[in-house]
Amino acid sequence: MEDNINATCRTACYHLCNIRRTRKVLSYESCEQLIHAFITSRNDYCNSLYFNLRNRLLSKCS
């Protein structure tokens, strides 16, 4: 499970860096919506798998 959490954190950082690169061509509202949609989709993705995990593993992505 630790490998899955590491991969999820790694891809989230990758996508957030890509959003940061496109910030110059987006309006503030569009960028805000894009980030909220991304975070919401990442939070909902396989959320049930993370139930009852140790705090050490869960704190990696925060």
N, CA, C and O atoms as a Tripos MOL2 file, in Angstrom:
@<TRIPOS>MOLECULE
protein
  248   247    62     0     0
PROTEIN
NO_CHARGES

@<TRIPOS>ATOM
      1 N           0.8270   -1.1970    0.0000 N.3       1 MET1
      2 CA          0.0000    0.0000    0.0000 C.3       1 MET1
      3 C           0.8650    1.2510    0.0000 C.2       1 MET1
      4 O           0.4720    2.2770   -0.5550 O.2       1 MET1
      5 N           2.0340    1.1750    0.6160 N.am      2 GLU2
      6 CA          2.9140    2.3360    0.6640 C.3       2 GLU2
      7 C           3.3580    2.7470   -0.7390 C.2       2 GLU2
      8 O           3.4810    3.9380   -1.0240 O.2       2 GLU2
      9 N           3.5980    1.7770   -1.6100 N.am      3 ASP3
     10 CA          3.9790    2.0910   -2.9930 C.3       3 ASP3
     11 C           2.8540    2.8210   -3.7230 C.2       3 ASP3
     12 O           3.1050    3.7390   -4.5050 O.2       3 ASP3
     13 N           1.6210    2.4090   -3.4630 N.am      4 ASN4
     14 CA          0.4680    3.0590   -4.0940 C.3       4 ASN4
     15 C           0.3360    4.5090   -3.6230 C.2       4 ASN4
     16 O           0.0650    5.3990   -4.4280 O.2       4 ASN4
     17 N           0.5230    4.7420   -2.3470 N.am      5 ILE5
     18 CA          0.4300    6.1000   -1.8010 C.3       5 ILE5
     19 C           1.5460    6.9680   -2.3730 C.2       5 ILE5
     20 O           1.3110    8.1190   -2.7420 O.2       5 ILE5
     21 N           2.7530    6.4230   -2.4480 N.am      6 ASN6
     22 CA          3.8700    7.1830   -3.0280 C.3       6 ASN6
     23 C           3.6060    7.5390   -4.4850 C.2       6 ASN6
     24 O           3.8950    8.6560   -4.9140 O.2       6 ASN6
     25 N           3.0630    6.6010   -5.2450 N.am      7 ALA7
     26 CA          2.7630    6.8650   -6.6590 C.3       7 ALA7
     27 C           1.6710    7.9200   -6.7940 C.2       7 ALA7
     28 O           1.7460    8.7800   -7.6720 O.2       7 ALA7
     29 N           0.6680    7.8620   -5.9390 N.am      8 THR8
     30 CA         -0.4130    8.8510   -5.9850 C.3       8 THR8
     31 C           0.1150   10.2450   -5.6620 C.2       8 THR8
     32 O          -0.2510   11.2150   -6.3250 O.2       8 THR8
     33 N           0.9670   10.3500   -4.6570 N.am      9 CYS9
     34 CA          1.5630   11.6460   -4.2940 C.3       9 CYS9
     35 C           2.4570   12.1680   -5.4120 C.2       9 CYS9
     36 O           2.4440   13.3590   -5.7230 O.2       9 CYS9
     37 N           3.2250   11.2790   -6.0080 N.am     10 ARG10
     38 CA          4.1320   11.6720   -7.0870 C.3      10 ARG10
     39 C           3.3570   12.2070   -8.2990 C.2      10 ARG10
     40 O           3.7280   13.2360   -8.8660 O.2      10 ARG10
     41 N           2.2860   11.5140   -8.6970 N.am     11 THR11
     42 CA          1.5180   11.9820   -9.8490 C.3      11 THR11
     43 C           0.7680   13.2730   -9.5270 C.2      11 THR11
     44 O           0.6000   14.1270  -10.3970 O.2      11 THR11
     45 N           0.3190   13.4170   -8.2810 N.am     12 ALA12
     46 CA         -0.3640   14.6610   -7.9010 C.3      12 ALA12
     47 C           0.5950   15.8470   -8.0110 C.2      12 ALA12
     48 O           0.2210   16.8990   -8.5270 O.2      12 ALA12
     49 N           1.8120   15.6840   -7.5350 N.am     13 CYS13
     50 CA          2.8110   16.7590   -7.6450 C.3      13 CYS13
     51 C           3.1200   17.0790   -9.0940 C.2      13 CYS13
     52 O           3.2610   18.2450   -9.4620 O.2      13 CYS13
     53 N           3.2260   16.0530   -9.9110 N.am     14 TYR14
     54 CA          3.4930   16.2420  -11.3400 C.3      14 TYR14
     55 C           2.3900   17.0780  -11.9950 C.2      14 TYR14
     56 O           2.6710   18.0320  -12.7200 O.2      14 TYR14
     57 N           1.1480   16.7120  -11.7340 N.am     15 HIS15
     58 CA          0.0290   17.4270  -12.3540 C.3      15 HIS15
     59 C          -0.1090   18.8510  -11.8140 C.2      15 HIS15
     60 O          -0.4510   19.7640  -12.5650 O.2      15 HIS15
     61 N           0.1490   19.0480  -10.5340 N.am     16 LEU16
     62 CA          0.0900   20.4030   -9.9860 C.3      16 LEU16
     63 C           1.1900   21.2890  -10.5750 C.2      16 LEU16
     64 O           0.9680   22.4800  -10.7910 O.2      16 LEU16
     65 N           2.3500   20.7340  -10.8340 N.am     17 CYS17
     66 CA          3.4260   21.5010  -11.4930 C.3      17 CYS17
     67 C           3.0210   21.8830  -12.9160 C.2      17 CYS17
     68 O           3.3270   22.9820  -13.3770 O.2      17 CYS17
     69 N           2.3360   20.9770  -13.6080 N.am     18 ASN18
     70 CA          1.8560   21.2940  -14.9540 C.3      18 ASN18
     71 C           0.7980   22.3960  -14.9200 C.2      18 ASN18
     72 O           0.7750   23.2570  -15.7990 O.2      18 ASN18
     73 N          -0.0640   22.3780  -13.9290 N.am     19 ILE19
     74 CA         -1.0630   23.4400  -13.7890 C.3      19 ILE19
     75 C          -0.3530   24.7660  -13.5380 C.2      19 ILE19
     76 O          -0.7470   25.7970  -14.0820 O.2      19 ILE19
     77 N           0.6860   24.7380  -12.7170 N.am     20 ARG20
     78 CA          1.4410   25.9640  -12.4280 C.3      20 ARG20
     79 C           2.0570   26.5440  -13.6970 C.2      20 ARG20
     80 O           2.1060   27.7630  -13.8620 O.2      20 ARG20
     81 N           2.5250   25.6840  -14.5880 N.am     21 ARG21
     82 CA          3.1240   26.1650  -15.8400 C.3      21 ARG21
     83 C           2.1090   26.8360  -16.7590 C.2      21 ARG21
     84 O           2.4620   27.7430  -17.5120 O.2      21 ARG21
     85 N           0.8580   26.4000  -16.7040 N.am     22 THR22
     86 CA         -0.1750   26.9790  -17.5640 C.3      22 THR22
     87 C          -0.8580   28.1790  -16.9220 C.2      22 THR22
     88 O          -1.7360   28.7860  -17.5360 O.2      22 THR22
     89 N          -0.4770   28.5280  -15.7170 N.am     23 ARG23
     90 CA         -1.1200   29.6180  -14.9790 C.3      23 ARG23
     91 C          -1.0810   30.9400  -15.7400 C.2      23 ARG23
     92 O          -2.0010   31.7500  -15.6250 O.2      23 ARG23
     93 N          -0.0330   31.1610  -16.5080 N.am     24 LYS24
     94 CA          0.1130   32.4390  -17.2140 C.3      24 LYS24
     95 C          -0.9850   32.6710  -18.2500 C.2      24 LYS24
     96 O          -1.3490   33.8160  -18.5160 O.2      24 LYS24
     97 N          -1.5080   31.6120  -18.8300 N.am     25 VAL25
     98 CA         -2.5060   31.7630  -19.8880 C.3      25 VAL25
     99 C          -3.9350   31.5850  -19.3900 C.2      25 VAL25
    100 O          -4.8790   31.7390  -20.1650 O.2      25 VAL25
    101 N          -4.1100   31.2640  -18.1100 N.am     26 LEU26
    102 CA         -5.4420   31.0880  -17.5480 C.3      26 LEU26
    103 C          -5.8410   32.2820  -16.7030 C.2      26 LEU26
    104 O          -4.9980   32.9400  -16.0930 O.2      26 LEU26
    105 N          -7.1170   32.5480  -16.6750 N.am     27 SER27
    106 CA         -7.5940   33.5710  -15.7540 C.3      27 SER27
    107 C          -7.5550   33.0020  -14.3370 C.2      27 SER27
    108 O          -7.4380   31.7920  -14.1410 O.2      27 SER27
    109 N          -7.6540   33.8840  -13.3690 N.am     28 TYR28
    110 CA         -7.6220   33.4480  -11.9730 C.3      28 TYR28
    111 C          -8.7580   32.4680  -11.6870 C.2      28 TYR28
    112 O          -8.5450   31.4470  -11.0330 O.2      28 TYR28
    113 N          -9.9570   32.7690  -12.1700 N.am     29 GLU29
    114 CA        -11.1230   31.9230  -11.9230 C.3      29 GLU29
    115 C         -10.9650   30.5570  -12.5790 C.2      29 GLU29
    116 O         -11.3220   29.5380  -11.9880 O.2      29 GLU29
    117 N         -10.4300   30.5310  -13.7990 N.am     30 SER30
    118 CA        -10.2300   29.2520  -14.4920 C.3      30 SER30
    119 C          -9.1990   28.3950  -13.7730 C.2      30 SER30
    120 O          -9.3860   27.1880  -13.6240 O.2      30 SER30
    121 N          -8.1230   29.0070  -13.3330 N.am     31 CYS31
    122 CA         -7.0870   28.2800  -12.6050 C.3      31 CYS31
    123 C          -7.6360   27.7420  -11.2900 C.2      31 CYS31
    124 O          -7.3490   26.6090  -10.9060 O.2      31 CYS31
    125 N          -8.4160   28.5500  -10.6150 N.am     32 GLU32
    126 CA         -9.0110   28.1300   -9.3500 C.3      32 GLU32
    127 C          -9.9330   26.9290   -9.5550 C.2      32 GLU32
    128 O          -9.8920   25.9820   -8.7700 O.2      32 GLU32
    129 N         -10.7530   26.9560  -10.5870 N.am     33 GLN33
    130 CA        -11.6520   25.8420  -10.8830 C.3      33 GLN33
    131 C         -10.8720   24.5820  -11.2460 C.2      33 GLN33
    132 O         -11.2300   23.4780  -10.8340 O.2      33 GLN33
    133 N          -9.8110   24.7550  -12.0130 N.am     34 LEU34
    134 CA         -8.9880   23.6190  -12.4070 C.3      34 LEU34
    135 C          -8.3440   22.9550  -11.1980 C.2      34 LEU34
    136 O          -8.3390   21.7280  -11.0940 O.2      34 LEU34
    137 N          -7.8100   23.7420  -10.2980 N.am     35 ILE35
    138 CA         -7.1720   23.1880   -9.0990 C.3      35 ILE35
    139 C          -8.1980   22.5200   -8.1920 C.2      35 ILE35
    140 O          -7.9350   21.4450   -7.6520 O.2      35 ILE35
    141 N          -9.3550   23.1380   -8.0190 N.am     36 HIS36
    142 CA        -10.3920   22.5270   -7.1800 C.3      36 HIS36
    143 C         -10.8670   21.2070   -7.7750 C.2      36 HIS36
    144 O         -11.0670   20.2360   -7.0460 O.2      36 HIS36
    145 N         -11.0480   21.1620   -9.0850 N.am     37 ALA37
    146 CA        -11.4700   19.9180   -9.7310 C.3      37 ALA37
    147 C         -10.4140   18.8380   -9.5840 C.2      37 ALA37
    148 O         -10.7360   17.6760   -9.3390 O.2      37 ALA37
    149 N          -9.1560   19.2190   -9.7320 N.am     38 PHE38
    150 CA         -8.0770   18.2400   -9.6060 C.3      38 PHE38
    151 C          -7.9980   17.6850   -8.1850 C.2      38 PHE38
    152 O          -7.9140   16.4720   -7.9950 O.2      38 PHE38
    153 N          -8.0240   18.5620   -7.1980 N.am     39 ILE39
    154 CA         -7.9240   18.1200   -5.7990 C.3      39 ILE39
    155 C          -9.1150   17.2510   -5.4220 C.2      39 ILE39
    156 O          -8.9510   16.2320   -4.7520 O.2      39 ILE39
    157 N         -10.3000   17.6390   -5.8430 N.am     40 THR40
    158 CA        -11.4950   16.8550   -5.5390 C.3      40 THR40
    159 C         -11.4180   15.4730   -6.1660 C.2      40 THR40
    160 O         -11.7530   14.4790   -5.5220 O.2      40 THR40
    161 N         -10.9800   15.4020   -7.4130 N.am     41 SER41
    162 CA        -10.8940   14.0930   -8.0670 C.3      41 SER41
    163 C          -9.8280   13.2210   -7.4120 C.2      41 SER41
    164 O         -10.0210   12.0100   -7.3010 O.2      41 SER41
    165 N          -8.7220   13.7920   -6.9790 N.am     42 ARG42
    166 CA         -7.6670   13.0270   -6.3040 C.3      42 ARG42
    167 C          -8.1250   12.5730   -4.9230 C.2      42 ARG42
    168 O          -7.7860   11.4680   -4.5000 O.2      42 ARG42
    169 N          -8.8850   13.3990   -4.2160 N.am     43 ASN43
    170 CA         -9.3800   13.0170   -2.8870 C.3      43 ASN43
    171 C         -10.3840   11.8760   -2.9710 C.2      43 ASN43
    172 O         -10.4090   11.0010   -2.1050 O.2      43 ASN43
    173 N         -11.2020   11.8830   -4.0000 N.am     44 ASP44
    174 CA        -12.2380   10.8620   -4.1260 C.3      44 ASP44
    175 C         -11.7150    9.5550   -4.7120 C.2      44 ASP44
    176 O         -12.3690    8.5200   -4.5900 O.2      44 ASP44
    177 N         -10.5570    9.5900   -5.3390 N.am     45 TYR45
    178 CA        -10.0310    8.4100   -6.0130 C.3      45 TYR45
    179 C          -9.6100    7.3540   -4.9860 C.2      45 TYR45
    180 O          -8.6840    7.5780   -4.2070 O.2      45 TYR45
    181 N         -10.2790    6.2230   -4.9880 N.am     46 CYS46
    182 CA         -9.9750    5.0860   -4.1050 C.3      46 CYS46
    183 C          -9.8700    5.4870   -2.6380 C.2      46 CYS46
    184 O          -9.0160    4.9800   -1.9110 O.2      46 CYS46
    185 N         -10.7160    6.3720   -2.2170 N.am     47 ASN47
    186 CA        -10.6980    6.8410   -0.8320 C.3      47 ASN47
    187 C         -10.9020    5.7010    0.1630 C.2      47 ASN47
    188 O         -10.3200    5.7100    1.2470 O.2      47 ASN47
    189 N         -11.7140    4.7370   -0.1970 N.am     48 SER48
    190 CA        -12.0040    3.6500    0.7290 C.3      48 SER48
    191 C         -10.7840    2.7700    0.9900 C.2      48 SER48
    192 O         -10.7150    2.1110    2.0270 O.2      48 SER48
    193 N          -9.8270    2.7490    0.0730 N.am     49 LEU49
    194 CA         -8.6250    1.9410    0.2830 C.3      49 LEU49
    195 C          -7.7580    2.5020    1.4080 C.2      49 LEU49
    196 O          -7.0040    1.7620    2.0390 O.2      49 LEU49
    197 N          -7.8640    3.7970    1.6580 N.am     50 TYR50
    198 CA         -7.0270    4.4360    2.6620 C.3      50 TYR50
    199 C          -7.6280    4.3890    4.0620 C.2      50 TYR50
    200 O          -7.0280    4.8960    5.0100 O.2      50 TYR50
    201 N          -8.7890    3.7930    4.1980 N.am     51 PHE51
    202 CA         -9.4620    3.7040    5.5000 C.3      51 PHE51
    203 C          -8.6540    2.8000    6.4350 C.2      51 PHE51
    204 O          -8.2380    1.7090    6.0470 O.2      51 PHE51
    205 N          -8.4420    3.2570    7.6490 N.am     52 ASN52
    206 CA         -7.7450    2.5080    8.7000 C.3      52 ASN52
    207 C          -6.2420    2.3350    8.4570 C.2      52 ASN52
    208 O          -5.6390    1.4260    9.0290 O.2      52 ASN52
    209 N          -5.6390    3.1570    7.6500 N.am     53 LEU53
    210 CA         -4.1890    3.0960    7.4670 C.3      53 LEU53
    211 C          -3.4850    3.8530    8.5900 C.2      53 LEU53
    212 O          -4.0830    4.7090    9.2410 O.2      53 LEU53
    213 N          -2.2440    3.5390    8.8050 N.am     54 ARG54
    214 CA         -1.4650    4.2270    9.8230 C.3      54 ARG54
    215 C          -1.2810    5.6910    9.4380 C.2      54 ARG54
    216 O          -1.2170    6.0330    8.2570 O.2      54 ARG54
    217 N          -1.1980    6.5430   10.4450 N.am     55 ASN55
    218 CA         -1.0340    7.9880   10.2220 C.3      55 ASN55
    219 C           0.2410    8.3140    9.4770 C.2      55 ASN55
    220 O           0.2820    9.2920    8.7310 O.2      55 ASN55
    221 N           1.2900    7.5160    9.6600 N.am     56 ARG56
    222 CA          2.5540    7.7500    8.9700 C.3      56 ARG56
    223 C           2.3720    7.6930    7.4560 C.2      56 ARG56
    224 O           2.9620    8.4890    6.7270 O.2      56 ARG56
    225 N           1.5590    6.7550    6.9870 N.am     57 LEU57
    226 CA          1.3260    6.6390    5.5520 C.3      57 LEU57
    227 C           0.4190    7.7520    5.0410 C.2      57 LEU57
    228 O           0.6430    8.2950    3.9590 O.2      57 LEU57
    229 N          -0.5910    8.0860    5.8090 N.am     58 LEU58
    230 CA         -1.5380    9.1010    5.3640 C.3      58 LEU58
    231 C          -0.9460   10.5030    5.3680 C.2      58 LEU58
    232 O          -1.3880   11.3580    4.6000 O.2      58 LEU58
    233 N           0.0200   10.7500    6.1950 N.am     59 SER59
    234 CA          0.5830   12.0960    6.2740 C.3      59 SER59
    235 C           1.5320   12.4150    5.1260 C.2      59 SER59
    236 O           1.9700   13.5590    5.0040 O.2      59 SER59
    237 N           1.8610   11.4480    4.2890 N.am     60 LYS60
    238 CA          2.7680   11.6950    3.1720 C.3      60 LYS60
    239 C           2.1910   12.6750    2.1720 C.2      60 LYS60
    240 O           2.9230   13.4890    1.6100 O.2      60 LYS60
    241 N           0.9080   12.6120    1.9450 N.am     61 CYS61
    242 CA          0.2830   13.4480    0.9200 C.3      61 CYS61
    243 C          -0.2730   14.7500    1.4710 C.2      61 CYS61
    244 O          -0.8960   15.5060    0.7260 O.2      61 CYS61
    245 N          -0.0760   15.0280    2.7140 N.am     62 SER62
    246 CA         -0.6280   16.2710    3.2320 C.3      62 SER62
    247 C           0.3970   17.3530    3.2980 C.2      62 SER62
    248 O           0.0890   18.4690    3.7150 O.2      62 SER62
@<TRIPOS>BOND
     1     1     2 1
     2     2     3 1
     3     3     4 2
     4     3     5 am
     5     5     6 1
     6     6     7 1
     7     7     8 2
     8     7     9 am
     9     9    10 1
    10    10    11 1
    11    11    12 2
    12    11    13 am
    13    13    14 1
    14    14    15 1
    15    15    16 2
    16    15    17 am
    17    17    18 1
    18    18    19 1
    19    19    20 2
    20    19    21 am
    21    21    22 1
    22    22    23 1
    23    23    24 2
    24    23    25 am
    25    25    26 1
    26    26    27 1
    27    27    28 2
    28    27    29 am
    29    29    30 1
    30    30    31 1
    31    31    32 2
    32    31    33 am
    33    33    34 1
    34    34    35 1
    35    35    36 2
    36    35    37 am
    37    37    38 1
    38    38    39 1
    39    39    40 2
    40    39    41 am
    41    41    42 1
    42    42    43 1
    43    43    44 2
    44    43    45 am
    45    45    46 1
    46    46    47 1
    47    47    48 2
    48    47    49 am
    49    49    50 1
    50    50    51 1
    51    51    52 2
    52    51    53 am
    53    53    54 1
    54    54    55 1
    55    55    56 2
    56    55    57 am
    57    57    58 1
    58    58    59 1
    59    59    60 2
    60    59    61 am
    61    61    62 1
    62    62    63 1
    63    63    64 2
    64    63    65 am
    65    65    66 1
    66    66    67 1
    67    67    68 2
    68    67    69 am
    69    69    70 1
    70    70    71 1
    71    71    72 2
    72    71    73 am
    73    73    74 1
    74    74    75 1
    75    75    76 2
    76    75    77 am
    77    77    78 1
    78    78    79 1
    79    79    80 2
    80    79    81 am
    81    81    82 1
    82    82    83 1
    83    83    84 2
    84    83    85 am
    85    85    86 1
    86    86    87 1
    87    87    88 2
    88    87    89 am
    89    89    90 1
    90    90    91 1
    91    91    92 2
    92    91    93 am
    93    93    94 1
    94    94    95 1
    95    95    96 2
    96    95    97 am
    97    97    98 1
    98    98    99 1
    99    99   100 2
   100    99   101 am
   101   101   102 1
   102   102   103 1
   103   103   104 2
   104   103   105 am
   105   105   106 1
   106   106   107 1
   107   107   108 2
   108   107   109 am
   109   109   110 1
   110   110   111 1
   111   111   112 2
   112   111   113 am
   113   113   114 1
   114   114   115 1
   115   115   116 2
   116   115   117 am
   117   117   118 1
   118   118   119 1
   119   119   120 2
   120   119   121 am
   121   121   122 1
   122   122   123 1
   123   123   124 2
   124   123   125 am
   125   125   126 1
   126   126   127 1
   127   127   128 2
   128   127   129 am
   129   129   130 1
   130   130   131 1
   131   131   132 2
   132   131   133 am
   133   133   134 1
   134   134   135 1
   135   135   136 2
   136   135   137 am
   137   137   138 1
   138   138   139 1
   139   139   140 2
   140   139   141 am
   141   141   142 1
   142   142   143 1
   143   143   144 2
   144   143   145 am
   145   145   146 1
   146   146   147 1
   147   147   148 2
   148   147   149 am
   149   149   150 1
   150   150   151 1
   151   151   152 2
   152   151   153 am
   153   153   154 1
   154   154   155 1
   155   155   156 2
   156   155   157 am
   157   157   158 1
   158   158   159 1
   159   159   160 2
   160   159   161 am
   161   161   162 1
   162   162   163 1
   163   163   164 2
   164   163   165 am
   165   165   166 1
   166   166   167 1
   167   167   168 2
   168   167   169 am
   169   169   170 1
   170   170   171 1
   171   171   172 2
   172   171   173 am
   173   173   174 1
   174   174   175 1
   175   175   176 2
   176   175   177 am
   177   177   178 1
   178   178   179 1
   179   179   180 2
   180   179   181 am
   181   181   182 1
   182   182   183 1
   183   183   184 2
   184   183   185 am
   185   185   186 1
   186   186   187 1
   187   187   188 2
   188   187   189 am
   189   189   190 1
   190   190   191 1
   191   191   192 2
   192   191   193 am
   193   193   194 1
   194   194   195 1
   195   195   196 2
   196   195   197 am
   197   197   198 1
   198   198   199 1
   199   199   200 2
   200   199   201 am
   201   201   202 1
   202   202   203 1
   203   203   204 2
   204   203   205 am
   205   205   206 1
   206   206   207 1
   207   207   208 2
   208   207   209 am
   209   209   210 1
   210   210   211 1
   211   211   212 2
   212   211   213 am
   213   213   214 1
   214   214   215 1
   215   215   216 2
   216   215   217 am
   217   217   218 1
   218   218   219 1
   219   219   220 2
   220   219   221 am
   221   221   222 1
   222   222   223 1
   223   223   224 2
   224   223   225 am
   225   225   226 1
   226   226   227 1
   227   227   228 2
   228   227   229 am
   229   229   230 1
   230   230   231 1
   231   231   232 2
   232   231   233 am
   233   233   234 1
   234   234   235 1
   235   235   236 2
   236   235   237 am
   237   237   238 1
   238   238   239 1
   239   239   240 2
   240   239   241 am
   241   241   242 1
   242   242   243 1
   243   243   244 2
   244   243   245 am
   245   245   246 1
   246   246   247 1
   247   247   248 2
@<TRIPOS>SUBSTRUCTURE
     1 MET1         2 RESIDUE 1 A MET
     2 GLU2         6 RESIDUE 1 A GLU
     3 ASP3        10 RESIDUE 1 A ASP
     4 ASN4        14 RESIDUE 1 A ASN
     5 ILE5        18 RESIDUE 1 A ILE
     6 ASN6        22 RESIDUE 1 A ASN
     7 ALA7        26 RESIDUE 1 A ALA
     8 THR8        30 RESIDUE 1 A THR
     9 CYS9        34 RESIDUE 1 A CYS
    10 ARG10       38 RESIDUE 1 A ARG
    11 THR11       42 RESIDUE 1 A THR
    12 ALA12       46 RESIDUE 1 A ALA
    13 CYS13       50 RESIDUE 1 A CYS
    14 TYR14       54 RESIDUE 1 A TYR
    15 HIS15       58 RESIDUE 1 A HIS
    16 LEU16       62 RESIDUE 1 A LEU
    17 CYS17       66 RESIDUE 1 A CYS
    18 ASN18       70 RESIDUE 1 A ASN
    19 ILE19       74 RESIDUE 1 A ILE
    20 ARG20       78 RESIDUE 1 A ARG
    21 ARG21       82 RESIDUE 1 A ARG
    22 THR22       86 RESIDUE 1 A THR
    23 ARG23       90 RESIDUE 1 A ARG
    24 LYS24       94 RESIDUE 1 A LYS
    25 VAL25       98 RESIDUE 1 A VAL
    26 LEU26      102 RESIDUE 1 A LEU
    27 SER27      106 RESIDUE 1 A SER
    28 TYR28      110 RESIDUE 1 A TYR
    29 GLU29      114 RESIDUE 1 A GLU
    30 SER30      118 RESIDUE 1 A SER
    31 CYS31      122 RESIDUE 1 A CYS
    32 GLU32      126 RESIDUE 1 A GLU
    33 GLN33      130 RESIDUE 1 A GLN
    34 LEU34      134 RESIDUE 1 A LEU
    35 ILE35      138 RESIDUE 1 A ILE
    36 HIS36      142 RESIDUE 1 A HIS
    37 ALA37      146 RESIDUE 1 A ALA
    38 PHE38      150 RESIDUE 1 A PHE
    39 ILE39      154 RESIDUE 1 A ILE
    40 THR40      158 RESIDUE 1 A THR
    41 SER41      162 RESIDUE 1 A SER
    42 ARG42      166 RESIDUE 1 A ARG
    43 ASN43      170 RESIDUE 1 A ASN
    44 ASP44      174 RESIDUE 1 A ASP
    45 TYR45      178 RESIDUE 1 A TYR
    46 CYS46      182 RESIDUE 1 A CYS
    47 ASN47      186 RESIDUE 1 A ASN
    48 SER48      190 RESIDUE 1 A SER
    49 LEU49      194 RESIDUE 1 A LEU
    50 TYR50      198 RESIDUE 1 A TYR
    51 PHE51      202 RESIDUE 1 A PHE
    52 ASN52      206 RESIDUE 1 A ASN
    53 LEU53      210 RESIDUE 1 A LEU
    54 ARG54      214 RESIDUE 1 A ARG
    55 ASN55      218 RESIDUE 1 A ASN
    56 ARG56      222 RESIDUE 1 A ARG
    57 LEU57      226 RESIDUE 1 A LEU
    58 LEU58      230 RESIDUE 1 A LEU
    59 SER59      234 RESIDUE 1 A SER
    60 LYS60      238 RESIDUE 1 A LYS
    61 CYS61      242 RESIDUE 1 A CYS
    62 SER62      246 RESIDUE 1 A SER
